[in-house]
């Protein structure tokens, strides 16, 4: 992502930067499916009876560039 860093004198320099979306805001769902692994304040007991099973059964979605403004308001 390209941004500009400007001084109070009006001089601007282009900076190459990145944005990171906290995993808490991304969809965690069953691997190869669409069942939420975490809903509300609880883990799905079938997919996540323990940490190892949850890591094996669930996938964290990435954030496509097209979703930054519409879905996440960035």
LUMFINU-503729 format. One record per residue (C-alpha): x, y, z. Coordinates in steps of 0.5 Angstrom, whole numbers, plus 500, padded with zeros to 3 digits. Example, Ala and Ser with C-alpha at 12.3 -4.5 7.8 and 13.67 -1.06 7.14 Angstrom:
% LUMFINU-503729
<<525, 491, 516>>;
<<527, 498, 514>>;
***
This chain:
% LUMFINU-503729
<<500, 500, 500>>;
<<503, 507, 498>>;
<<502, 513, 503>>;
<<505, 520, 503>>;
<<509, 522, 509>>;
<<508, 530, 509>>;
<<512, 535, 513>>;
<<509, 542, 516>>;
<<512, 545, 511>>;
<<508, 542, 505>>;
<<514, 537, 503>>;
<<511, 530, 502>>;
<<515, 523, 501>>;
<<512, 517, 498>>;
<<512, 511, 503>>;
<<511, 504, 502>>;
<<507, 501, 507>>;
<<503, 495, 510>>;
<<496, 494, 514>>;
<<495, 488, 518>>;
<<488, 486, 520>>;
<<488, 483, 527>>;
<<485, 476, 527>>;
<<480, 477, 531>>;
<<476, 481, 526>>;
<<477, 475, 521>>;
<<473, 469, 519>>;
<<475, 463, 523>>;
<<471, 457, 519>>;
<<472, 450, 518>>;
<<477, 447, 514>>;
<<474, 447, 507>>;
<<467, 449, 509>>;
<<463, 455, 512>>;
<<461, 453, 519>>;
<<464, 458, 524>>;
<<469, 455, 529>>;
<<468, 461, 534>>;
<<461, 464, 535>>;
<<460, 470, 540>>;
<<464, 468, 546>>;
<<465, 460, 545>>;
<<469, 455, 541>>;
<<465, 450, 537>>;
<<465, 444, 541>>;
<<465, 439, 535>>;
<<471, 443, 531>>;
<<475, 445, 537>>;
<<474, 441, 543>>;
<<482, 442, 544>>;
<<487, 447, 542>>;
<<490, 441, 537>>;
<<483, 440, 534>>;
<<482, 447, 533>>;
<<488, 448, 529>>;
<<487, 442, 525>>;
<<480, 443, 523>>;
<<479, 451, 522>>;
<<482, 456, 517>>;
<<483, 463, 518>>;
<<481, 467, 512>>;
<<485, 473, 509>>;
<<483, 479, 507>>;
<<482, 481, 500>>;
<<484, 488, 498>>;
<<477, 489, 495>>;
<<474, 488, 502>>;
<<478, 493, 506>>;
<<473, 499, 505>>;
<<467, 496, 504>>;
<<467, 490, 509>>;
<<472, 493, 514>>;
<<471, 501, 513>>;
<<479, 502, 512>>;
***
